[in-house]
Amino acid sequence: MGYASVIGQSERQLTITALSVSISRTRSSASFVKKISKARGIKPREYRAVQDCIENMGDSLDSLSQSVRELGNIGHAVGEDFVWHMTNVQTWVSAALTD
């Protein structure tokens, strides 16, 4: 509801807003996980696991950011050009979810 006035009836704005919120939440989560990695008494194996998690979150942020940039490149693309851009967005969002 907090974003409804920005989104209006625009599917494109809904998509950009959803991706932007996802980026923000992923950054926040990554920050929290980084704090965990500095906890006292963390074992080396646990530290490596947390570092892997941080790396995956970074990859997720990269993929989400690429998706937002790609949406900006769509402009007035139609037909095969539009499909190509949207396929890129879908691929990067899927990769972000996997990470």
Secondary structure as the mmCIF struct_conf table of DSSP 4:
data_model
#
loop_
_struct_conf.conf_type_id
_struct_conf.id
_struct_conf.beg_label_comp_id
_struct_conf.beg_label_asym_id
_struct_conf.beg_label_seq_id
_struct_conf.end_label_comp_id
_struct_conf.end_label_asym_id
_struct_conf.end_label_seq_id
TURN_TY1_P TURN_TY1_P1 GLY A 2 TYR A 3
HELX_RH_AL_P HELX_RH_AL_P1 ALA A 4 ILE A 7
TURN_TY1_P TURN_TY1_P2 GLY A 8 GLN A 9
HELX_RH_AL_P HELX_RH_AL_P2 GLU A 11 SER A 37
TURN_TY1_P TURN_TY1_P3 LYS A 38 LYS A 38
TURN_TY1_P TURN_TY1_P4 ARG A 40 GLY A 41
HELX_RH_AL_P HELX_RH_AL_P3 PRO A 44 ILE A 74
TURN_TY1_P TURN_TY1_P5 GLY A 75 HIS A 76
HELX_RH_AL_P HELX_RH_AL_P4 GLY A 79 THR A 98
#
